[in-house]
Amino acid sequence: MTGDERVRELRRAERAWQRLRVETDGFRDRRITAMMRVRNEVEFLEPAVRSIAPLVDEIVIVDNASSDGSADVIAALARRFRKRIVTHRYGHTIGRVGAETWTLAENGQRSPRLSSRFYNWCLARCAGPYVLKWDGDMVALDPLARALAAWRRSERQVLVMHGINVHADRRHAIAARSADREALLGRLAVPGLPRWATSLTFDYPEPRLFPKLLARYTTRIRWTQELASPFLASPLRARAVQTIDAPAYLHLKFCKRDPVATYTPDLGRVIVENVAVGPRLSRAQAATLRRWGLGPATRGRNA
């Protein structure tokens, strides 16, 4: 990058910062919309929503043509939290992560089946100035509540967080059999593998809370969507981004009947075959599972 390019980048970053300051009344407007994209998440959708509801101002739930009863759970939740939950439906089946998304991205950015198009459609329906990307198989842990309280008192704009991937036995996290990324990539049709797939115990730290202003999802990396925001770029990152060190949520993906339904078969096979039993959940994490009726003896409310 030349000196002139660096100056222009810094000016763009400063304009973004000042614009957000104005639109959020000096960063005092810290309203958060939880954005949930749901497709066949009936197993853990209720605790996922209920665990996050006290921490946010709005929950936008977009049902992506679910066929497993998720729509009924969403309707019941919308009645229970009628002042907080907004629901939508998106009728196009989203291309699976991996070769399907790669093909859609290579053929242009206009397909409604492209995950980035879907995510941006959902993003446009969020009313708050800040968006929390939340999944239908995630249950909030106490560190998230504490981090959000501290974030609301600060001028930080982005929260980077990770979760712990719970093993199907509900007593342990998962772990990876192999950390050989190149060997795993060699088994795939396209070179796309989640960064957490070689460790598996934790999700890779991700900017899940971010300003809606100037945010968009792209398929720059082809095989999946990725968040783009000026508040993640180097000129702003140091003063905009805060990281939660402890796991912020329990990710129950690998407790589902089909944990890799959103992945293409080759990618799903590589991930599932790499799963092993990992470290035991902490007392607090196990207690959170029990609080939501998801402990080892129950197999989930709707499982």
C-alpha positions as CSV (number, residue, x, y, z in Angstrom):
1,M,0.0,0.0,0.0
2,T,1.4,3.4,-1.0
3,G,1.5,6.4,1.3
4,D,-1.4,8.1,-0.5
5,E,-3.5,4.9,-0.3
6,R,-2.8,4.6,3.4
7,V,-4.0,8.2,3.9
8,R,-7.2,7.6,2.0
9,E,-7.8,4.4,4.0
10,L,-7.4,6.3,7.3
11,R,-9.7,9.1,6.1
12,R,-12.4,6.5,5.2
13,A,-12.0,4.9,8.5
14,E,-12.4,8.2,10.4
15,R,-15.5,9.1,8.4
16,A,-17.0,5.7,9.3
17,W,-16.2,6.2,13.0
18,Q,-17.7,9.7,13.0
19,R,-20.8,8.7,11.1
20,L,-21.5,5.8,13.6
21,R,-20.9,8.2,16.5
22,V,-23.6,10.6,15.1
23,E,-26.1,7.8,14.3
24,T,-25.7,6.3,17.7
25,D,-25.9,9.6,19.7
26,G,-22.3,9.5,20.7
27,F,-22.3,5.7,21.1
28,R,-25.0,6.0,23.7
29,D,-27.5,4.1,21.5
30,R,-26.4,0.5,22.1
31,R,-29.5,-1.3,21.0
32,I,-28.8,-4.8,19.8
33,T,-30.7,-6.9,17.4
34,A,-30.0,-10.7,17.5
35,M,-30.1,-11.9,13.9
36,M,-31.1,-15.6,13.7
37,R,-31.1,-17.5,10.5
38,V,-33.0,-20.8,11.0
39,R,-33.3,-23.9,8.9
40,N,-34.5,-27.1,10.7
41,E,-33.3,-26.1,14.1
42,V,-36.2,-27.5,16.2
43,E,-33.9,-29.4,18.5
44,F,-32.4,-26.4,20.3
45,L,-34.2,-23.4,19.0
46,E,-36.2,-22.6,22.1
47,P,-33.3,-22.5,24.6
48,A,-31.2,-20.7,22.0
49,V,-33.8,-17.9,21.8
50,R,-34.6,-17.8,25.5
51,S,-31.0,-17.7,26.5
52,I,-30.3,-14.6,24.5
53,A,-33.6,-12.8,24.9
54,P,-32.7,-11.0,28.2
55,L,-29.4,-9.7,26.7
56,V,-30.7,-8.0,23.5
57,D,-33.4,-5.5,22.5
58,E,-34.8,-7.3,19.4
59,I,-34.6,-10.8,17.9
60,V,-35.1,-11.1,14.2
61,I,-35.8,-14.8,13.3
62,V,-35.7,-15.7,9.6
63,D,-37.1,-19.2,8.8
64,N,-35.4,-20.5,5.8
65,A,-38.0,-23.0,4.6
66,S,-37.8,-25.3,7.6
67,S,-39.6,-28.6,7.4
68,D,-39.0,-30.0,10.9
69,G,-41.4,-28.0,13.1
70,S,-39.1,-25.0,13.6
71,A,-41.9,-22.8,12.3
72,D,-44.2,-23.9,15.1
73,V,-41.4,-23.2,17.7
74,I,-40.8,-19.7,16.1
75,A,-44.5,-18.9,16.3
76,A,-44.7,-19.9,19.9
77,L,-41.7,-17.9,20.8
78,A,-43.0,-14.9,18.9
79,R,-46.2,-15.1,21.0
80,R,-44.2,-15.3,24.2
81,F,-41.9,-12.4,23.3
82,R,-44.3,-10.5,21.1
83,K,-42.7,-7.1,21.9
84,R,-39.2,-8.3,21.1
85,I,-39.3,-11.0,18.4
86,V,-39.8,-10.2,14.7
87,T,-40.2,-13.1,12.3
88,H,-39.7,-13.5,8.5
89,R,-39.6,-16.3,6.0
90,Y,-37.0,-16.7,3.2
91,G,-38.2,-19.2,0.7
92,H,-35.0,-20.0,-1.2
93,T,-32.9,-23.0,-0.2
94,I,-29.4,-21.8,0.6
95,G,-26.5,-23.5,-1.0
96,R,-24.5,-25.6,1.4
97,V,-21.2,-24.5,2.7
98,G,-18.4,-25.9,0.5
99,A,-18.5,-26.7,-3.2
100,E,-22.2,-25.7,-3.6
101,T,-21.5,-22.1,-2.4
102,W,-18.3,-22.0,-4.4
103,T,-20.2,-22.8,-7.6
104,L,-22.9,-20.2,-6.8
105,A,-20.2,-17.6,-6.1
106,E,-18.3,-18.4,-9.3
107,N,-21.5,-18.0,-11.3
108,G,-22.1,-14.5,-10.0
109,Q,-23.5,-12.8,-6.9
110,R,-27.2,-12.6,-7.9
111,S,-28.5,-16.0,-6.9
112,P,-31.0,-15.9,-3.9
113,R,-29.5,-19.2,-2.9
114,L,-26.1,-17.6,-2.1
115,S,-25.5,-17.5,1.6
116,S,-24.1,-13.9,1.5
117,R,-27.3,-12.7,-0.3
118,F,-29.4,-14.4,2.4
119,Y,-27.3,-13.0,5.3
120,N,-27.6,-9.5,3.8
121,W,-31.4,-9.9,3.4
122,C,-31.6,-10.8,7.1
123,L,-29.3,-8.0,8.0
124,A,-31.5,-5.4,6.3
125,R,-34.4,-6.5,8.6
126,C,-32.6,-5.7,11.8
127,A,-33.7,-2.5,13.4
128,G,-31.0,-1.9,16.0
129,P,-27.7,-0.1,15.3
130,Y,-25.8,-3.2,16.4
131,V,-26.3,-6.8,15.2
132,L,-25.6,-10.0,17.1
133,K,-25.2,-13.0,14.8
134,W,-26.8,-15.8,16.8
135,D,-27.5,-19.4,15.7
136,G,-30.4,-21.7,16.5
137,D,-28.1,-24.2,18.2
138,M,-26.3,-21.8,20.6
139,V,-27.0,-21.2,24.3
140,A,-25.5,-18.1,26.0
141,L,-23.1,-18.5,28.8
142,D,-22.5,-16.0,31.7
143,P,-19.3,-14.5,30.2
144,L,-21.4,-13.2,27.3
145,A,-23.7,-11.3,29.7
146,R,-20.8,-9.8,31.5
147,A,-19.0,-8.8,28.3
148,L,-22.2,-7.2,26.9
149,A,-22.6,-5.1,30.0
150,A,-19.0,-3.9,29.8
151,W,-19.4,-3.3,26.0
152,R,-22.4,-1.1,26.6
153,R,-20.4,1.1,28.9
154,S,-17.5,1.5,26.4
155,E,-16.9,2.9,23.0
156,R,-16.0,-0.5,21.5
157,Q,-18.0,-1.3,18.5
158,V,-17.3,-5.0,17.8
159,L,-17.3,-8.0,20.1
160,V,-15.3,-11.0,18.9
161,M,-16.3,-14.2,20.6
162,H,-16.1,-18.0,20.5
163,G,-18.1,-20.9,21.9
164,I,-17.3,-24.4,23.1
165,N,-18.5,-27.2,20.8
166,V,-20.4,-29.7,23.0
167,H,-20.0,-33.4,22.4
168,A,-23.2,-35.5,21.9
169,D,-22.7,-37.0,25.3
170,R,-23.5,-33.6,26.8
171,R,-20.6,-34.1,29.3
172,H,-17.6,-33.1,27.2
173,A,-16.5,-30.8,24.5
174,I,-15.4,-32.3,21.2
175,A,-11.8,-32.5,20.0
176,A,-10.0,-33.2,16.7
177,R,-8.5,-36.5,15.8
178,S,-6.2,-34.7,13.3
179,A,-4.7,-31.2,13.2
180,D,-3.2,-31.8,9.7
181,R,-5.1,-29.1,7.8
182,E,-3.4,-29.9,4.4
183,A,-4.5,-33.6,4.7
184,L,-8.1,-32.6,5.5
185,L,-8.2,-30.1,2.6
186,G,-6.9,-32.7,0.2
187,R,-10.1,-34.7,0.7
188,L,-12.3,-31.8,-0.4
189,A,-13.7,-30.8,-3.8
190,V,-12.8,-27.1,-3.1
191,P,-10.2,-25.7,-0.8
192,G,-12.6,-24.5,2.0
193,L,-12.3,-25.8,5.6
194,P,-13.5,-23.9,8.7
195,R,-10.6,-22.7,10.8
196,W,-11.9,-24.5,13.8
197,A,-12.0,-27.9,12.0
198,T,-8.4,-28.9,13.1
199,S,-9.1,-28.3,16.8
200,L,-12.9,-28.6,17.1
201,T,-13.1,-27.9,20.9
202,F,-13.8,-24.2,20.3
203,D,-15.4,-22.2,17.5
204,Y,-12.9,-19.9,15.9
205,P,-13.2,-16.4,17.4
206,E,-15.6,-14.5,15.2
207,P,-16.9,-10.9,15.2
208,R,-20.5,-11.8,16.1
209,L,-21.5,-8.4,17.5
210,F,-20.9,-5.5,15.1
211,P,-22.4,-2.2,13.9
212,K,-25.0,-2.6,11.2
213,L,-23.6,0.6,9.5
214,L,-21.6,-0.3,6.4
215,A,-21.7,-4.0,7.3
216,R,-22.2,-6.6,4.6
217,Y,-21.5,-10.3,3.9
218,T,-19.5,-11.3,1.0
219,T,-18.3,-14.5,-0.7
220,R,-14.8,-13.3,-1.2
221,I,-13.5,-16.7,0.0
222,R,-16.0,-18.5,-2.3
223,W,-16.9,-21.5,-0.1
224,T,-18.8,-19.6,2.5
225,Q,-19.9,-16.1,3.5
226,E,-17.7,-13.6,5.4
227,L,-18.5,-10.4,7.2
228,A,-17.0,-7.2,5.8
229,S,-17.0,-4.0,8.0
230,P,-14.8,-0.9,8.2
231,F,-14.7,-1.5,12.0
232,L,-12.8,-4.7,11.4
233,A,-10.1,-3.1,9.1
234,S,-6.7,-2.2,10.5
235,P,-7.3,1.6,10.8
236,L,-10.2,1.1,13.2
237,R,-9.6,-2.4,14.6
238,A,-7.5,-1.4,17.6
239,R,-10.0,1.0,19.0
240,A,-13.2,-0.7,17.8
241,V,-12.8,-4.4,18.6
242,Q,-13.1,-6.1,22.0
243,T,-12.5,-9.9,22.4
244,I,-14.2,-12.1,25.0
245,D,-11.6,-14.5,26.2
246,A,-13.8,-17.1,27.8
247,P,-16.3,-19.1,25.8
248,A,-19.4,-17.0,25.3
249,Y,-21.9,-19.8,24.4
250,L,-22.4,-23.5,24.2
251,H,-22.5,-24.6,20.6
252,L,-24.8,-27.7,20.3
253,K,-24.2,-28.3,16.6
254,F,-22.6,-31.7,17.3
255,C,-25.5,-32.7,19.5
256,K,-28.0,-32.6,16.6
257,R,-29.2,-35.6,14.6
258,D,-27.5,-34.1,11.6
259,P,-24.7,-31.8,12.7
260,V,-23.4,-31.1,9.2
261,A,-26.7,-30.6,7.3
262,T,-25.6,-27.2,6.0
263,Y,-22.3,-28.6,4.6
264,T,-21.7,-30.4,1.3
265,P,-21.3,-34.1,1.8
266,D,-17.5,-34.1,1.4
267,L,-17.0,-31.3,3.9
268,G,-19.5,-32.8,6.3
269,R,-17.7,-36.2,6.1
270,V,-14.3,-34.6,6.8
271,I,-15.5,-32.8,9.8
272,V,-17.6,-35.6,11.4
273,E,-14.8,-38.2,10.9
274,N,-12.4,-35.8,12.7
275,V,-14.6,-35.6,15.8
276,A,-13.3,-37.2,19.1
277,V,-14.2,-36.8,22.7
278,G,-12.6,-33.7,24.2
279,P,-12.2,-32.1,27.6
280,R,-15.0,-32.3,30.2
281,L,-17.3,-29.4,30.4
282,S,-16.7,-27.0,33.3
283,R,-19.2,-27.0,36.2
284,A,-20.7,-23.7,35.0
285,Q,-21.1,-25.0,31.4
286,A,-22.7,-28.2,32.6
287,A,-25.0,-26.2,34.9
288,T,-26.1,-24.1,31.9
289,L,-27.1,-27.2,30.0
290,R,-29.1,-28.4,33.0
291,R,-30.7,-25.0,33.4
292,W,-32.2,-25.4,29.9
293,G,-33.1,-29.0,30.3
294,L,-30.3,-30.1,28.0
295,G,-28.2,-32.3,30.3
296,P,-27.0,-35.8,29.5
297,A,-30.2,-37.5,30.7
298,T,-32.7,-35.5,28.7
299,R,-31.4,-35.5,25.1
300,G,-33.0,-32.0,24.6
301,R,-36.5,-30.9,24.9
302,N,-37.4,-31.5,21.3
303,A,-34.8,-34.1,20.4
